[in-house]
Amino acid sequence: MTTARDLVLVTLGMPADQLVGQGDLSLALAGAEAIDLLHSGALRLDGDRIVPGPRMASGDPLLDQADAALVRREPYETVEEWLWRRAEDLVPAYAEALELAGLVAHPHGHGLRLVSGRAELADSPARREAEQRRASGEPVLAGLLVASGLVEPQLTDAPGDDVSGTEEAPSPVEPRLIDGRDDEGSGAEEALPSDPDDGRLDDAVTTVLIAVGDAVVQLEALRLRRDVENAAFDNVWRGW
């Protein structure tokens, strides 16, 4: 299973009051795809720019689509640009893929809604593997959960502190909760991907995680501005 599919399966297993907006999850899914492509060698980062590598089949149709969608002309695109472009309609795409694979179902004739709690998870090896990955604290999945706002970041203990119940934060990214969906550095030192099994986050993966967190923050700001503008418009019509 890909990181993006694991992220969706873990999200569906969360309580409804923890779910985030479709836009937040879409951005995190785009980030998950970028990280998997980093690990496969299909791309590398030059500063914050995505430099495509040779095309390679992953065996996952959506990840192959992501590979095919990479900008292959200089100056290429930044991680931020990739997130906003790739995230469009990504949640429905994964919803359909997981339903076709028999991993989720929608009860009582409702459409599959990954962010509404209406989808039902099948008891499958894929689901158990995704939950085990989360429970183990695997840093990539943990970082994406924090960046999207699905879980709160954990405080890092100072050496010698005896504080129970605290864990090291997987990455320095901030969570933001919102709903809805809205639509640099050539010459920097090249960042190479980490080994996903060694428990560490390298510069390349951390760059992607921070970009996801920043994009979610921007999405929240866009939503808040929209709400303020809509409220002001309503007040004008009411004569306030």
Secondary structure, 3 states (H helix, E strand, C coil): CCHHHHHHHHHHCCCHHHCCCHHHHHHHHHHHHHHHHHHHCCEEEECCEEEECCCCCCCCHHHHHHHHHCCCCCCCEEHHHHHHHHCCCHHHHHHHHHHHCCCEECHHHCCCCCCCCCCEECCCHHHHHHHHHHHCCCHHHHHHHHHHCCCCCCCCCCCCCCCCCCCCCCCCCCCCCCCCCCCCCCCCCEECCCCCCCCCCCHHHHHHHHHHHHHHHHHHHHHHHHHHHHHHHHHHHHCC
